[in-house]
Amino acid sequence: MTRKRRSFTPEFKQEAASLVLDQGYSIAQASTSLGVGESALRRWVQQLTDEREGITPKGKALTPEQRRIQELEARCNRLNGSRTY
């Protein structure tokens, strides 16, 4: 029997990573209390750290600011792609 892959909202990921970065939880403590895998939480912590440093992620952003940047970049790409020179 196969396990169904769980998905989490960007807000959940941000809050989970914030437990580690801002509230002093260890990765193990936070992952146990939230019921998520340590490797997933490590990725979220790294992504939130990067986003806070202004690095736009390749995947879905966690922070509202980075999500807005991604939306604007996508809009620019669509507009630039539709022009004929």
C-alpha positions as CSV (number, residue, x, y, z in Angstrom):
1,M,0.0,0.0,0.0
2,T,1.4,3.4,-0.9
3,R,1.4,6.4,1.5
4,K,-0.3,9.5,0.3
5,R,2.1,12.4,0.1
6,R,1.1,15.2,2.5
7,S,1.3,18.8,1.5
8,F,1.6,21.9,3.7
9,T,0.7,25.5,3.1
10,P,3.5,28.1,2.8
11,E,2.1,29.6,6.0
12,F,2.5,26.3,7.9
13,K,6.0,25.9,6.6
14,Q,6.9,29.4,7.6
15,E,5.5,29.0,11.1
16,A,7.3,25.6,11.5
17,A,10.6,27.1,10.5
18,S,10.0,30.1,12.7
19,L,9.8,27.7,15.7
20,V,13.4,26.8,15.1
21,L,14.8,30.2,14.0
22,D,12.9,32.5,16.3
23,Q,11.7,30.5,19.3
24,G,14.7,28.3,20.0
25,Y,13.2,24.9,19.2
26,S,15.6,22.3,17.9
27,I,14.8,20.6,14.5
28,A,14.0,17.4,16.4
29,Q,11.7,19.1,18.9
30,A,9.8,21.0,16.3
31,S,9.4,18.1,13.9
32,T,8.2,15.8,16.7
33,S,5.7,18.4,18.0
34,L,4.4,19.2,14.5
35,G,4.4,15.6,13.2
36,V,6.6,16.4,10.2
37,G,9.9,14.8,9.1
38,E,13.1,16.4,10.2
39,S,14.5,16.6,6.6
40,A,11.4,18.5,5.5
41,L,11.7,20.9,8.4
42,R,15.4,21.4,7.7
43,R,14.6,22.4,4.1
44,W,11.9,24.9,5.3
45,V,14.4,26.4,7.9
46,Q,17.0,26.8,5.1
47,Q,14.4,28.3,2.7
48,L,13.1,30.8,5.4
49,T,16.7,31.8,6.2
50,D,17.4,32.4,2.5
51,E,14.2,34.4,2.0
52,R,15.0,36.5,5.0
53,E,18.3,37.3,3.4
54,G,16.5,38.4,0.2
55,I,17.1,35.3,-1.9
56,T,14.1,34.4,-4.0
57,P,13.5,30.7,-3.9
58,K,13.0,28.6,-7.1
59,G,9.9,26.9,-5.6
60,K,7.0,28.3,-3.7
61,A,8.0,31.1,-1.4
62,L,7.2,30.9,2.3
63,T,7.0,34.6,3.1
64,P,4.4,36.9,1.7
65,E,7.0,39.3,0.5
66,Q,8.8,36.6,-1.5
67,R,5.5,35.3,-2.9
68,R,4.7,38.8,-4.1
69,I,8.1,39.1,-5.8
70,Q,7.5,35.8,-7.5
71,E,4.1,37.0,-8.8
72,L,5.6,40.2,-10.1
73,E,8.5,38.3,-11.8
74,A,6.0,35.9,-13.4
75,R,4.0,38.8,-14.7
76,C,7.1,40.5,-16.1
77,N,8.1,37.3,-17.8
78,R,4.6,36.9,-19.4
79,L,4.7,40.5,-20.6
80,N,8.2,40.2,-22.0
81,G,7.4,36.9,-23.7
82,S,4.3,38.3,-25.5
83,R,6.1,41.2,-27.1
84,T,7.2,41.0,-30.7
85,Y,10.4,42.8,-31.7
